Amino acid sequence: MSQLSTLKQQIQQIAQTLATTAQSLNGYSTNLSTQISAVNNAIGGTATNEDKDMIASLQSAQTSVNNAARQLSEASKKAKDWAAKA
């Protein structure tokens, strides 16, 4: 196997790992959404606004997870594109 073939195979494996990780993060984002609803249902409307603070933190985490998943998907696509052209 040539060095280029080996390199292409490595990049394709990296692309697959990135795509799998992105999918896992999307699942985690769904879990965070469920947790946001659970917090709201459990303690929504507290006088101290602790529910809003907790929900805001979870929403911020969810946004970060969604951004990471998007970036990993994009990196996976770029890696696949590179391997296809090489």
N, C-alpha and C positions, 0 to 999 in steps of 0.2 A: 504494500500500500504506500502510495507516495505521501510525502509530507503534507501536500495540499489536501489530499483526501482525508488524512488524519485530522488536520486542522478543521476542515469542514465538518467532520463528524463531531468533534469536540464542541464546535460552535452550535451545531444542531442540538446537542445534548443540553448545552447551556440554555438555549432558547426554550427547550421543553421544560426544563426546571423552572425557568422564569415564568412561563405560562401556568404551570401547576401552582406555583406560589401565588400568582395573581388570583387564580381561582380560589385558593384557600382563603386569601384575604377577603374576597367577595363574600364568602361564607361567613367569615368573622364579622363583616359589616352587617350582614343580615341578623346575626346574633346580637350585635349592638343595638340594632333597631328594636329588637324584641325587648332588650333590657331597658331601653328608653321608655317604651310603653309600660313595662312593668313598674318602673320607678314612678311614672306619672300616675298609674292606677293605684299604687300602694300609698304614696305620700303626696300626691299632687295637691296643690293649693295650700301648703303649709304657710303659716303666718310669717315664719322666719325666712321664707324663700329658699330654704335649703334644697327643696325639690328642684327649683329652677337652676340653682348652681350645679347640682348633680347632673341634671339633664343637659345643661350647657357643656359640662365636661365630657359627657358621653357623646354628645353631638360633635364636639371638636375632635374627639378620638375617632369617631366614625368618618369624619371628613378626611382626616389624615390617612386612615386605612384605605378609603376610596381613592385618594390621590396616589398612594403607594401602589395599589393594584393597577391603576391606569398606567403609571410609569413603568411598572414591570411588564405589563402587556405590550407597551410600546417598545421596550427594550427587547422583548422576545421577538416581536415583528421585525425589528431592525436586524437582529441576529439571524433570523431565518432568511431575510432578504440578502444579507451579506453572503450567507452560505450558498444560496441559490446562484448568486453572481460569480462566486469565486471559482 
